[in-house]
Amino acid sequence: MKARLFGQRIYPRPKWTQSILNPGFAWFVDELLVYTGVTKEQDLKLLVFTDCFSHFTIPIVLNQTLDANYFMEIFEQNIVKPFGFPFFLLTDGA
């Protein structure tokens, strides 16, 4: 496998690629903290879903600590029920 050089790091090429065929096929998801700088209680935590095809974004305010059960509840209510189950769900691994 050949690698690409960016700056001082060498990044391997992906082992496979996938075309995004239509909206709802794949979603990016990440947890976002909006830091207010006032108090920790006033900071805002969001779970952000973005469709890979259309870049349609769904921000969801988190009312409690994010764990697997809470994530699946949010995912089912906001992605699966309105759009169907996606083929891919891409995260940053956190």
N, C-alpha and C positions, 0 to 999 in steps of 0.2 A: 504494500500500500504506500503510495507516494504521499508526501506531506507538503503542506503549504507553509511558507514562512511569513509571519507578520511581526515586524519589529524583532524582538529577541526570542520570541516563543515559536515553537513549531507545533502546528495543529494538524492532526491527522484528518484525512478526508473522511466524510461519513461512509459507513459501510453500505448504506442503502439510501435511496431517496423515495419520496412519496409525493405524487402530484395531489394538490388540493382540488378536488373535482367540482364541489358545489358548496354553498353556504351550509353550515352545520356539520360538515364533514370532520372538522378538527377545531379545537378550541385551545387557546392559550389561557393559563390561569396563574395568578400571582396574588400574594397578600401584600397590601400597600398600607403603610403607616403615614398618615398626614400629621406631621409634628407641628403643634401650635406654639410650643415654647412657653406656654403659660403653666399648665399643670399636666401631670400624666393622665389624669382623669378626663381632661378636655381633648387629648389626642384622639384622632379618629382612625380606626382600623377598617379597611375595606378588603373585600375579596373581589378581584376584578377578573371577569371572563371576557375574552376577546375572540371573536370568530376569525379564523385564519384566512378565510376567503374574502369576506366583505369588510373586515375590521370593525364590525358592529360590536360595541362594548357594553357590558352589563356590570356596573359597580354595585356591590351589595355591602351594606354596613354590617360589621360584625358586632353583635351585642354580647358575646361571651368569648372565652378563649377557644381558638380554633383547634378542634381535634378531629379524628377520623369520622366519628358519627355526625358531628355538626357539619363537617364538610359535605358528607354524603346527603344530608338533609337539604342543604342549600343547593347542591348540584342537581338533585332530583327535582326540586321545586322550580328552579330558575333556568335549567338547561334541558334536562331530559323531558319533562312534561311539555314545555312549549315547542321544542325543536326536535325531539327524538334523541336517541342515544348516539353520541358521536363515535366515529371510528378511532379518533385519536384525542387524547387530552395531554397537552404539553405543559410541563411545569419546569421550574428551575431547580427542583429536587429538594426544596426546603420543606 
